[in-house]
């Protein structure tokens, strides 16, 4: 299979003053080196023909480096899905492009790689090997390797997601965990009969929701009799269920999201990292990581309630390639009043928060709010695919895992969120003892004064 044929390899730079030193080496290798100025930027443009539109290709380029402090930052490799002139900085008119992802092989070698899909109508493309941000040092680029690939993702392309909350305001007395097991499992059963979802998300601590007392004894052991009702449903309806509950972990109690597979096993669990202020002094033990799980519908990660108040938890999930972020949540202080007093629910603020988190991290955000109203399914573009106004037991939407969201300039939104980041400058985010300095004491206002 002829994936792509090299037609030419020419030096490239945005302007003559920026051009790095370029040398052709034996074996098709190409060298770029600093030109003595920090304005240095450019390298090699390789043009190819013979690509098959719609085919999936794995591209890999190995690079040996010398004298570069941060190859991850100082080297860049991207594909323009167009026939570019040798001196053009990039395609215009919204022509599509994809950047390759870099990984370290050893101290002096990195690899750029990516599975890409050749756009419709494209048979010629250009691959740029760029040297930048350094006055000195050198990089030697090996000939790119193109291999056929099965595709960008495995499993179903169209995933039906469901959020099952019920209508809590219409419920009667809730005395036990068993009451909640019966209530939520019946709603899940009804949803399965009506819409045949691939995944159902339940709210935060739903098995303890509405109980009059907060007792450690109400935390469940999982797997156990309380989860078996949902496991049996998962097996019977071939559906994945994400269950929010207080969970026993030895001598500790956790606020957990349990991933119940279609075969009824618990094949993943997330434990809430950012506890709310009340939980911090309740004896609940926080988690310490954000795992991402490979499932039959794609990669799933979780946040729970207060986690979403900070940018890092959702970003930690996205950085591991998650396609879905499951969010069981009671509420968000940013979508409430901004003065002391009884909480409110600001529908517009809520939608902004959820849409921004989905867009910033380029994943589908599935939200189950305990009160029902505000539960939603938001795709990577920030579009709200389904929204719960409080008048139904569940909502659902079909999510396209391969929706080709592109920026106005032809780039991929996922690239912009992750591949183009410069984490070398994010050192303050890695300091566990760094807090935002308070420029002045916050003005105190009592609840009485706020009325």
N, C-alpha and C positions, 0 to 999 in steps of 0.2 A: 504494500500500500504506500503510495507516494504522498506523504503528509504535507510536505512543503519543500520546494527546491530553492536553494540560495542563488540569487541572481547577482547580488553585488554586496560589497562591504566597504563603506566609505566613511572617512572621518566626518564628524558632525560637531557643530558648536552653534550656540545662539548668535554669536558674533565673533569676529576674528580675535578681539582682545581676550575673550574668555577661553579660547581653544586650548585644551590640554595637549601635551605631547602625545603623539600617536605613532605606534610602530607595528608593522606586520611581522609576526613571528612564524616559525615553522609549525606545521601541523594545523594550520588554520587558526592559530591563536592570535589574539589581538591585544596589544598593550595600550593602556592609557596611563599618563603620569602627570603630576602637578606641573604647572607652568611658572611657579614662583610667586603667584599672586593668589589671594583669597577670592578673586573674581573668577577663578578657574571653573569652567563648567562645560562639559561636552564629552565626546567619546567617539563611538562607532554607531553607524546606522546600517543594519543588515536588512536587505529587502528580499522578500520571498514571493514565490508564485506557486500556483498549483494547490492552494488550500481548498478543501471541500466544504462548502457552506453547510452549516448545521452540524458538522462533526465535532466531537469532543477530543481535545488533544492535551496531553501532558507535556509542558515545556519545562526544560531544566537547563540552567547555565551555571557552570562551576567557575569560580573566580579565585585566583591566588592573589594575595595582597602582600605588600611590603611597605612599612613606614606609615600606615594609616592608623590613626587612633581609634576610630569608630567606623569600621566598614559598614555596619548596619545603617549608618547615617550618611556616609560619604559616597556610597555607591547606590545606583538606582537602575532598574531595568523595567521597560514597559513596551507594550505592543500597541501599535496604531493600526487599526483595521482599515487601512487605506494605502494608496500608492503615493508615498510622500516624496517630494523633491529632496535632494540631499541637504539643502540648507534650511528647509522649513523647520521651525521649532516644534510644531505639532500640527495635527490636522485641524482644519477649521470647519465651521458649519455644523458642529455637533457630531462629527465623525466619531465612532466608538473607539474607546481605548481601554486597556486593562493593564494594571501594574502587576509585576511578579512579586512574590513574597520571598523574603530573604531568611535564611537560617544559617547558623554557624556549623561548619564541619569540623574545623580545628582552629587553632590560634591564627593561622595564616590562610585559611580558605573558607569561603562562604558559597552558598548555592542559592540562586534565584530559581523558583519553580512555581508552577501554577497549572491547574487544569482549567483550560479555557474552551469556550465554545465559539467556533467560527461563525460570525454573524451571517445572516442571509444575504446573498448577493455578493459576498466577499470572496475573492480568490487570491488577491495580492495583499500583503501586509508588510509593515516595517517593525523591526525590533531594535530599540535603542539601548545601548549599554553606556550608562552615564557615570562620569567621574565628577564630583562636585565638593564644595565646602572645604577644600584643602589646597594649600599652596604646594605641598610636597607629597611624596609617596607615589606608589605605582600599583596598578592592578592589571593582571593578565587574565583575559576572558577566554575560556575554552569554547570551542564551537558549540552552539546550542544543540540540544537533543530534543527531538519531537517524537513522541510515542502515542499510539492510539489509546483512548481512555473510554471506559464504559459510560462516563458522564459526570456531571457535577455532583449529583446526589444519588443515593440509593433509596429504594422504597417508594412510597406513593408521592406523586406530585401534588395532588389535591387532597388536603387534610380537612376533615370536618371537625372543628373544635366546638365544644359546648361548655357553658358555664351554668352550673346548677346551684341555685341559692334558695329556691322556694320564696315564699312571701312571709318573712318573719313577723311582720306586723299583724298578720291574720292568724298566727298560731296561738294556741291556748297554753296551758301550763306545761312547762318542761321540767320534769323532776329528776331524770337520770340520763346518763350517757346512752343507755339503751333506747330512750325516747328519740334521741337525735339520730342514732343509727337507723332506726325504723323510718324516720322522717326523710332523711337525705337519700337513703337507698331507694325509697319509693319514687322520689323525684328522678333519680338517675335511671330507674327502670322505665319510667314514662318517657324520658328523653330518648332512651335507646329504641323504644318501640316506635316513636314518632319520626326521628331524624337519623337514626343509625350513626351516631358520631364515632369518630376514631379516638377521641380523647375527651374526658370530662374533668373539669376543674371544680372542686368544692372550696368553700370559704375557709378562712383562718380559724383554727381550733373549733371546727364546726361540731365535733362530737361533744364539746363542753359548752357550746354556745347557749346562752340563756339560762344556765344553771344558777341558782340563787347564791350558792357559796362557791368560793374558789378553793378547792381542796386538792392536795397532792394525790389523794386516793382516786381522783377522777382521771388522772393520766393513765393511758392505756399501754399495755405491752403489745408490741407489733413484731411479728404477726401474733394474732390472738383472736378471741371470739368476736371482738368489735370490728376488726378488719375483715373477718371472714365473710360477713354479709356483702361487702364490696368486692372481695375476691371472687365470690361465687357469681356475682353479677358480671364481673369482668370476663370470667370464663364462659358464662352463658351467652353473653352478647358480643364477645370478642372486642372488647373496648378497653382502653387504658384509662385509669382513674387516678387523679392526683388528689389525695385526701389530706386536709389540714386537721391536725389534732395535737393535743398535749400528749407527749409520749414519754414513757418510762425508759431511762437509759441507765440501767444498774441502779445506783443510789441517787441519780440525778433525774430532773424533769426537764424536758425540752419542748419547745414550740416547733413542731415538725411539719413537713410536707412529705407524705409517703407516696412513692410512685408504684402503683399496682399494675402489673403487666396484664395483657389479655389472657395469659395462662393462669392468672390469679396469684402469682408470686410477687413479693415486694422486691423489685429489682433496683430500687434507688430510694434514698432518703436525704432530704435537706433539713438542716437545723438552723433556725433563724439566728443570724449573726448580730444584727443591730436591734437590740431589745428596746421596747418603748420604756419610758421612765417608770411606769408602774411595774413592768416586768423586771426591771433592773433590781428592784428591792422586794421581789416576790419569791425568790428562791429558784426561779427558772435559770438554767445554765445556758449561756449563748453558744452557738456554734462558732467555728473558726475557719471555715472554708466555703467556697461556692462551687460544688461539684457540678459537672455537666454529664448527662447520660445519653449514650447512644441507644435509640429506640427504633421501633418499626416505623415511626412517623417522622424521624429526624432527631436531631440533638435537642435535648430539653434541659433547661436550667430553671432554678427557682429563686425568687426573693419572697419574703413574707413581710407584709405590712411596713413597718418602720424602715426596713431595708431600702425601700424605694425612695425614702426621703433624701438619700445620699446618692451621688452619681456613681460612686465606685462599685457597689454591689451589682448593679445591672451591667456595668462595663466589665467586671470580672467574669460574668457569665458570657457576655458577648465575645470577649477575647479568646475564649475556649471554643468558639465556633458554634455557639448555640443558635438554633433557628427559632425556638420558642422560649419565652420567659413566662413561667407560670407564677402568678401573683395572688395568693390568698391574702385578703386584707380587710381589716375592720374599718379603717379610715385613714385620712392623711391630714395632719395638722395644717398643712398649707392650703387645703381646700376647706378650711373652716374659718371662723372669725379670727381676726388679728388683734383682738383685745381680750382681756380676761373675761370669763363668763362661761355659760353653758355652750357646748359645741353646736355648730351648725354644719350644713352641707352646702358648699358652693359648687354647683354642677359645672359651671364654666371653668373654674380653676381646676377642678378634677380632670376634666377632659384635656386641658392644656398639659397637665403633669403627665398623664398617660401617653398622650400623643408624642410629646417631646422625648420621653424615655424610649419609646419604640423607634423613633427616627434616629436619635443620637446613637443608638446601639445596633441599629439595623437588624432587628428581630421582631417577630410577632409577639405582642404582649397580650396575654390572656389574663383577665382580672376578675376575681370573684370576691365581691364585697359582701360581708355578712348581712347587711341590711337589704341586700338585693339591688336597690337602685344604685347606679354607678358602675355595676359590673359591665365589662365590655371586652371586645376583641378588636385589637388595633394592629394593622399590618405595618410593614417596614416603611411605607410611605407616610405613615401617620394617619391614614384613613381609618375611620371607625367603621368596622365591618358590621358590628352588632352592638347594641347598647340597651341595657336594662333600665327601664324607667320605674321599676317596682311593681309592675302590673302582671308579671308572668313568673312562672317557676324556673324557667331556664331560657337562655338565648343560645344561638349557634351561628356559625359562619363557616364558609369554605375558604380555606387559606391556600393560596398558590405558592408552594415552596420555591418555585423557580421564576417568580415574577421578575422580569428584567428591568428593575428600576434603575434609570440612568439620569445623571445630572444634565443640565443644559449643555455642558461642554463635551458630552459623550462619555464621561467617566462613570464608573460604577459607584453607587452610594456606599456599598460595603467597603470598597477600597478607600474611599474618603474617610470612613469612620475608623478603619484599622490599619491598612497597609501604609497609608501616608502619614501616620502619627510619628512624632519625634519624642519617644519616651525618655531619651537622654536628658531632656530638659525638665523632666517631671520629678526630680529628686525629692522635693518636699512631700509628695504623695506617699513616699516610701518610708517616711520618718514616723514611727509609731508614737512618738512623744510630741509631735508638732501639732499645736492647736492655733486656730486663728486668734491673733491678739485682739483684745477688745479695746478699741480706741477710747472708749469712755463707758462708765457704768450705764447699763440699760436703765431707762427711766421706769420706775416702778409705778404700777397702776393697779389698784385693787379692783376686785369684781364689782364692788359697790360703786366705785368711781366710774367704771366703764359703762354703767347703765345710763 
